[in-house]
Amino acid sequence: MTPSLKDRLMNFARRSYDGLRRLPELPAETFHPWRIESKRRLAALKDTHKGERCFVVGNGPSLKNTDLSKLENDFCIGMNRIFLAADELGFSPDILVCVNDLVVEQSVEEFSNLQMPKFFAWRARKWLKMDPWMHFLYTSYTSPKFSKDVRGRVWEGATVTNVCLQLAYHLGFSVVILIGVDHSFATKGKPNTTIQSQGDDPNHFSAAYFGKGFRWQLPDLETSELGYRMARQAYEESGRRVLDATVGGRLDIFEKVDYESLF
């Protein structure tokens, strides 16, 4: 359906307003030495995995029912507090992505000590320093888009999984397989509301993931799905695919495949 003139004008006004809001960020995003170095590193990574497959590993409870030992020979992109899986599930990803301020603020020590390629929102520079493993991404909450080159602005799409899909495209992967992306939460409430955990975490693979006292934001599944649809379109238009092998996952945007059949 072709957008009406009114819709086009509203979208233009919204994009213009969002652009004006980002103006104060542009000098540092453009000229700060950490961003300059990040963009250099990101340029070096462009299409380095062209034609290969990778797994984007979410943090849902289904990971406990997924044989992660099968991933030994595959490239894996992890997110947020996936480092807890090293001890609990015997799994560590090849790279880590995190764009949520609350997660960064409360996991500074763990993230600082990680010696693997890691990708954080530019806002995270308030807590994290540049190191040999760091890549700062210029992410935003507004103006939905799918970025095929993550040296520029990257829309977060209400979930770090959408950022991972954009990064995987940048790296050149032709097949991206989701696991642990359950797309369902036991904790209910208004999307994006910040709450404090009162006990063990029922929404992730580890009870300690957002354990007692941890502050986190309730998911915005509707906006996440908007990002997923944009990702699917971008991948399909370039002859690539995103598959969903999450055990028992409720996401219905991508083609479903049986996890065991992939090996």
C-alpha positions, 0 to 999 in steps of 0.5 A, spaced: 500 500 500 502 506 497 503 511 503 498 517 503 501 524 502 499 525 510 503 519 512 509 521 508 509 528 511 508 525 518 514 521 517 518 526 514 517 531 520 518 525 525 525 524 521 527 531 521 525 532 529 529 525 530 535 528 526 535 535 530 535 531 537 541 527 535 545 534 533 548 535 539 551 528 539 554 529 532 561 532 534 563 526 538 560 521 534 564 524 528 571 526 531 572 523 538 578 518 537 574 512 540 569 513 534 574 514 529 578 508 531 571 504 532 569 506 525 576 504 522 576 497 526 568 496 523 571 498 516 576 492 517 571 487 518 566 489 513 564 482 509 570 478 512 565 472 513 562 473 506 558 467 504 558 464 511 553 462 516 553 464 523 548 463 529 545 469 533 545 467 540 539 470 545 538 469 552 532 466 553 530 460 557 530 455 551 538 455 551 537 450 557 534 445 552 539 447 546 545 443 545 550 448 545 556 444 544 554 443 537 556 450 535 563 449 536 565 450 529 560 455 528 561 463 529 556 465 534 554 472 536 552 473 543 549 479 547 548 482 553 550 477 559 551 471 555 558 471 559 554 467 564 553 461 560 560 460 560 560 457 567 552 455 567 552 452 560 559 451 557 558 456 552 562 462 550 560 466 543 565 469 538 563 476 539 559 480 544 554 485 543 550 490 548 546 496 547 542 497 553 544 502 558 542 499 564 545 492 562 552 496 561 551 500 568 550 494 572 555 489 568 561 494 567 566 489 571 564 483 567 564 487 560 571 490 561 574 484 563 572 480 556 577 479 552 573 478 545 571 482 540 565 486 543 560 492 540 557 497 545 553 503 544 556 509 543 553 511 550 556 506 553 563 510 553 560 513 560 562 506 563 567 503 559 573 505 556 576 503 549 581 497 549 583 492 543 577 489 543 572 494 543 568 497 537 563 503 539 557 503 535 552 509 534 546 506 535 539 510 536 532 509 539 528 513 533 528 513 526 527 505 524 531 503 519 536 497 517 543 498 517 547 494 512 554 498 514 554 499 521 559 504 521 554 509 521 547 510 525 544 503 527 537 503 529 536 499 536 529 496 534 527 495 541 532 489 542 539 488 541 538 482 537 536 487 531 543 490 532 546 483 532 542 482 525 545 488 522 552 487 525 551 480 522 549 483 515 555 488 515 560 482 517 557 479 510 554 472 513 549 469 508 545 465 513 544 467 520 540 463 525 537 465 531 537 461 537 535 462 544 530 468 541 524 466 545 520 472 544 516 471 550 517 473 557 514 471 564 514 478 567 508 482 564 507 490 564 508 496 560 513 496 554 520 499 556 518 500 563 524 500 568 523 495 574 527 492 579 528 484 579 525 481 586 528 474 585 530 469 580 530 471 573 524 467 569 525 470 563 532 468 561 537 462 561 540 463 568 536 465 574 542 470 575 541 473 569 537 479 571 537 477 579 534 480 585 536 487 585 537 488 578 534 493 574 531 492 567 526 494 562 520 490 560 520 488 553 517 492 547 515 486 542 511 490 537 517 494 536 522 488 536 518 485 530 518 491 526 525 491 526 525 483 525 521 484 519 526 490 516 531 485 517 528 479 513 526 484 507 534 486 507 536 479 507 532 477 502 533 482 497 540 481 497 539 473 497 541 472 504 537 468 509 535 469 517 532 462 520 529 461 526 532 455 530 529 457 537 527 451 541 519 452 542 520 460 540 514 464 539 517 469 534 513 468 527 517 473 523 523 468 520 523 461 517 523 456 522 528 450 522 529 444 526 536 446 530 538 439 530 537 438 522 543 444 522 548 439 523 
